[in-house]
Amino acid sequence: MKLPLSLELLFVLCLHMFSVNGIMSNNVSRPPSVVNIGALFTFDSTIGRVAKVAIREAVEDVNSDPTILSHTTLNVIMRSSNCSGFIGMVQALQFMETDVVAIIGPQSSVAAHIISYVADELQVPLLSFAATDPTLTPLEFPFFVRTTQSDMYQMTAIAEIIYYYGWKKVTVIFVDDDYGRNGMSALDDALAGRRCRAYKVGIRSGSGVNRSEIMDVLVKVAMLESRVIVLHVYPDSGFTIFRVANYLQMMGNGYVWISTDWLSSFLDSSNSPLPSDMTDIMQGVLVLRHHTPDSSRKTAFLSRWRNLTDGAFGLNSYGLYAYDSVWLVAHAIDAYLNQGGTVSFSRDSKLTNLKKSKTSLHLEAMSIFDGGEVLLGKILQQDHLMGLTGPLKFDSDRSLIHPACDIINVFGTGYHRIGYWSNYSGLSTLPPETLYARPPNHSNQQLYSVMWPGGTTTVPRGWVFPNSGKQLKIGVPIRVSFQEFVSQVRGSDNMFIGFCIDVFVAAVNLLPYGVPYQFVGYGDGHHNPNYTKLVDLVASGNFDAAVGDITIVTARTKVVDFTQPYAESGLVVVTPFKKLNSGRPLSFLQPFTPLTWGVILLSFVVIGVVVWILEHRINEEFRGPPIQQLRTILWFSLSTLTFSHRENPRSSLGRAVLLIWLFVVLILTSSYTASLTSILTVQQLSSRIEGIDSLRAGSERIGYQVGSFAEQYLSKELNISESRLIALNSPEEYAAALQGGRVDAVVDELPYVEPFLSSHCTFRIVGQEFTRSGWGFAFPRDSPLAPDMSTAILKLSENGELQRIKDKWLTGNTCSLNSVGSVVDIQSSQLHLVSFSGLFLLCGAACVFALCVFLIRLCRKFHHISRSQLTEENSSQGQGGSSSRRSQLQTFFSLIDEKEDTSKDRHKKKTTRNNEEGSLHPEGGGDAGISNKFNKRETRASFADGLNSSNSV
């Protein structure tokens, strides 16, 4: 029966009032006198012994602090899980019968997986200070809170150490449970991001693993290639591994051992020096430890710790995390109670239903913590809480912020720290907390020197060839042409000779270790093999390496690693040619381009005109009728070509211009002679193909070598139609195709073209190399052999052995015509205007300067004459300004054309000399005075005659 609307509203209002009253009553209710929390871990373990004392002291410190839980006593109930996931689950179920509001622990990742299901069902926060399994995430386990660092960060630190020292392959020995497998998986991911590979070797978990099993595991590890071993196990099995490894001589030179934090926890917990038999088996081991920043509280607690344990054992990082976990729960409970939270529990209906079944487990006794979700929120919101391990603040993944590790090195009777790792700045020799104020910098990674196993400070290479007796399979192309590079010995399957083979063998002999290998031929022996497919076989693992004339190109470097190039290479264009030494009547014009010829002819005319202008007024050889002066200009300028000019300039400006011009003529004639000699004596190209650009733009057919990358480059990179590409298999086919017109040009690599041209003198290279690459040996990606071989190739180049090998195989007969070196394009031999631009600019500047000086002098003289003429005309005639200007213009042109009287200067010198003689002979003074007066009258008469002649003009 449906109630009326008014009754429904009244019922809802009543429920609201009851709920409000309930909340008010809770707010005013007094906090509980005792709050129980649980602690679950293994008491007699390395971590458990420390954690037990740390948790007990933390509870006492909380209860003695009046600022937190002032009216409530925090009570901790401790139970041991005995390193068993099943017992840990049973203990957790028993906790739920004691009304605990939170559980601290467990220390085992295996137990944490199981107990987290119980905590989620009963809504009790589970704070683990030692479960480092990266797969314990809040997405799967909402009530799980990790108060330590995840193994994900520890494995990232190990990966960065391996990358820092340049190792590419690692062997990981791990315990085969959730802790070991998931930690190893995190390390594998971190190594893959740095292009490193990991060999994984698991051992049984628990105390049941014995020495013989570990012996078998380490024998397999010793046969692997990697000598970098990461140990991610428990202490019991870890020390057994070290003892067996020492017995197998795996703790000596060449090995690298990296241990996760299980070993640092053991070392920190040992207050007294370790026995010598234990330290001897760990010399040179690198160990990671959770980093906890130094503080006054931490220092005080360490001093207090010695009194608490009477020096029986030390304090490790997990003890600090356990101490902080108690304080974190206490602050969260205090905040929960201060906001009116109550400690109440309710029955789980799912468990209650199990009571009806015939079971004696009494699961109905367990109850759900009603405030579990709120308390969980308070735990995650303690942003300003500082613990002994640093700030107790969580990120979005519920991981503690600022994860960091100490990196320590075991040697002697103890250990020392060689650096730090932090997720913020990577490897560093500075404490991470000092770097948080700086911008993150992962490029400057640093660590202090390490004492490696065997007592050496030299960084181990980190790998050797496996002791399995397996030889490297080296793929070698079976060539049918250009066999001086690589060729298979007849009658054998794995014997090869040639330039590339000798280089490889010489490089291997320089390595500081032996390399067992065998050559395996690749190809059918009838056609040159496809080198790209050979490289792909190396990438897929069918070959351990490839040796031969393998060109290093971008596409191949994406799948394999190449060594340092041992030979330079590049694509060139080969075309036929014929001699054109005679039969061209205008060959003498070819040394200069048409533009250069035009500028030269123009320069001759300009120089003739400039010299005529400078010499016309003072030199009789440059005067006369207009036709005669024009002939003089042309004859003078052209005769300078052979330095046979008869006219001699008298002015300083004319002589300077002529001197510079004769220098220009000398350079021009010398260059012309050299270029013409080259053109008339050198064989010239008969094809219109000038290089790859003209070949690409045209429609000519192009030949290429079978198996070469040239085909793909021409079709893919240059977009040349495949219908124009014709495959050729040998030098003989090259020659036949070029001579018969089957192809117009051949595109191949320069090392192949050089021996081809040395025996085929009717072909030549046109243009320049349009690719730059080299030949190298191919190895799988991240192969440690590739950089060592590169170093060996560089040594061959430095000591001259590489050149000797090249001379042995690649020095053949040369053409009698020396065609390869003497074939030059006519256009490439022509001299362009830009080659002489500096000379022409110099000559032009000299001409302009001389003309400017000449015009300045002329204008000054004209100004003097015109001013005197204007004064006389104004005084005598008084005519207007227009007549004066016309007269001045006539005077200027007449001044340009008239011959300058140079006798005036000579007469002036003579007068000076007479004056000097008169001073010496006074008796002749009268005649000298008459002579001076006569000279003055003569000068005025000459000037008047000049003015009259100017007016007549």
Order of alpha helices (4+ residues) and beta strands (2+ residues): alpha-beta-alpha-beta-alpha-beta-alpha-beta-beta-alpha-beta-alpha-beta-alpha-beta-alpha-beta-alpha-alpha-beta-alpha-alpha-beta-alpha-beta-alpha-beta-beta-beta-beta-beta-beta-beta-beta-alpha-beta-alpha-beta-alpha-beta-beta-beta-alpha-alpha-alpha-alpha-beta-beta-alpha-beta-alpha-beta-beta-beta-alpha-alpha-alpha-alpha-alpha-alpha-alpha-alpha
